[in-house]
Amino acid sequence: MAVTLRRRAALASAAVLVTAPGLTGCVPSACPAIGWSDSVTVRLDGDSATVARVQLCTDDGCAPAEHPDSAGPVESVSVASQDADAWTFSVDMSFPREFTVRALAADGTVISDTERAPEWVRVGGSARCGGPSRATVAVDL
């Protein structure tokens, strides 16, 4: 009798292993519960020699700031890379899709203050779940 019970248990286990992979197509897949960072590149058109800093600004303030004191989406803005004519920022996925680009001289004088609503292009993830995006904007100096 013990052999029969073992045999039944083995057959039941085998049946589960054979049918389980076929059932996975019926189970909806969930999106991962993680966030991501987007990136925006600001290209400076004109004489960029006097530009010391570039900031992204929203109604909550401008970032990156020398002394961050605001809450909200500007806290998550950081410079990922920078050369003479292009500044690339890493921004939180909740960063507003419209913002102002501010170019500043070394003494803090505003050289350019330009509103932008760039075309964001998803560069990862999926259409269903979203994913990181990238945008490029040009600013005339």
C-alpha positions in Angstrom: 0.0 0.0 0.0 2.9 2.4 0.7 4.2 1.9 -2.8 0.8 2.8 -4.3 0.6 6.1 -2.3 4.1 7.0 -3.3 3.3 6.2 -6.9 0.1 8.4 -6.8 2.1 11.3 -5.3 4.7 11.0 -7.9 2.1 11.0 -10.7 0.3 14.0 -9.2 3.6 15.9 -9.0 4.5 15.0 -12.6 1.0 16.2 -13.8 1.5 19.6 -12.1 5.0 20.0 -13.6 3.6 19.2 -17.1 0.6 21.4 -17.0 1.9 24.4 -15.0 4.0 25.9 -17.8 0.9 26.0 -20.0 -1.1 27.9 -17.5 1.4 30.8 -17.1 0.0 32.4 -20.3 -3.3 32.8 -18.5 -1.9 34.8 -15.6 -1.6 38.5 -16.2 1.9 39.8 -15.6 2.3 42.7 -13.3 4.6 45.7 -13.8 7.6 45.8 -11.5 7.1 48.3 -8.6 10.3 50.2 -9.3 11.1 53.8 -10.4 13.5 55.0 -12.9 15.4 58.1 -13.9 14.9 60.0 -17.1 17.5 62.2 -18.8 17.3 65.5 -20.6 20.2 67.0 -22.6 20.3 70.8 -23.0 22.3 71.9 -26.0 23.5 75.5 -25.8 23.4 77.3 -29.2 25.6 80.4 -29.3 28.6 81.6 -27.3 28.6 79.3 -24.2 31.9 80.6 -22.9 30.1 82.7 -20.3 27.8 80.0 -19.1 28.9 78.7 -15.7 25.7 76.7 -14.7 22.6 75.4 -16.3 19.5 74.7 -14.3 16.1 73.1 -14.9 13.3 75.1 -13.3 9.7 74.3 -12.4 7.1 76.1 -10.2 8.9 74.5 -7.2 12.2 76.1 -8.0 15.4 75.5 -10.0 17.9 72.7 -9.7 20.6 71.8 -9.3 20.8 74.7 -6.8 23.9 75.7 -4.7 21.8 75.4 -1.6 18.8 73.2 -2.2 15.9 74.2 0.1 12.8 73.2 -1.9 10.8 70.1 -1.9 9.3 68.3 -4.8 10.6 67.3 -8.2 13.5 69.7 -8.3 15.3 67.8 -5.5 15.9 64.9 -7.8 17.7 66.8 -10.6 21.4 66.2 -10.9 24.0 66.9 -13.6 24.9 63.6 -15.2 27.5 65.1 -17.6 28.6 68.4 -18.9 30.8 69.9 -21.6 31.0 73.3 -23.1 27.8 73.1 -25.2 25.8 70.3 -23.7 24.5 69.6 -20.2 22.8 66.2 -19.5 20.6 66.0 -16.4 19.2 63.0 -14.6 15.7 63.7 -13.4 13.2 61.6 -11.4 10.4 59.9 -13.4 7.9 62.4 -11.8 9.7 65.5 -13.1 7.3 67.7 -15.0 7.3 67.3 -18.8 7.4 71.1 -19.3 10.1 73.2 -17.6 12.3 76.2 -18.0 16.0 76.0 -18.8 18.1 78.7 -17.1 21.7 79.4 -18.1 23.7 81.4 -15.6 27.0 83.3 -15.6 29.6 82.7 -12.8 28.2 85.7 -10.9 24.6 84.3 -11.0 23.4 86.6 -13.8 20.7 84.9 -15.9 22.0 84.7 -19.5 19.0 82.8 -20.8 15.6 81.7 -19.4 13.8 79.5 -21.9 10.6 77.4 -21.5 10.6 74.0 -23.1 8.2 71.1 -23.6 10.5 68.5 -25.2 9.5 65.3 -27.0 10.3 62.5 -24.5 11.3 59.2 -26.0 11.0 56.0 -24.0 14.4 54.2 -24.0 13.6 51.2 -21.8 10.8 49.4 -20.1 7.6 48.7 -22.0 4.6 50.5 -23.4 2.4 48.9 -20.8 4.6 49.5 -17.8 6.5 52.6 -18.8 10.2 53.1 -18.4 13.1 55.6 -18.6 12.8 58.3 -21.2 15.2 60.7 -22.8 14.8 64.2 -24.3 17.0 66.8 -25.9 16.3 70.6 -26.0 18.2 73.4 -27.6 18.6 76.8 -26.0 19.7 80.0 -27.9 22.1 82.1 -25.9 
